[in-house]
Amino acid sequence: MNSAIKLIIGLIVFIAGIYWYAAPVFGQYGLAMFLGRSTFSAMVTVFAGVFGLALIVLGLIIAWIEYEDLRWESKEKKATKKKK
């Protein structure tokens, strides 16, 4: 698939996502009527539920990067001592 087509599809999906949350603000309900709540309150609920998990994942990624950095530094020190 051409990159330009993927870009256009991505922008359409992005605009649809913005519309999903902006439509109730402008008085158009759409799917929110069937959910029994506004889409914005649903987004807040999901954010509150996922926030802790996101912190766990972010912490693990940072710790993994720093662990790899420490390993790389120790390998460089050993390589430097061998050259001398």
C-alpha angles and dihedrals in degrees: 000000000000117000092232091057091050089050092052092047090049092051091049091051090047092052090047089054092051090047091050090064099030098051096074090052091058094048100260110121107183112157093000089078090063094046093056093228138060119274090235092059089048089053091051091051092051092046091052091050097046099041095085092046090050090053091051092050093044091050092050092049092050092047091048092050092049092046090053089047091053091049091050092050092051090050090050091050091051091048091049092051091050092052092053 
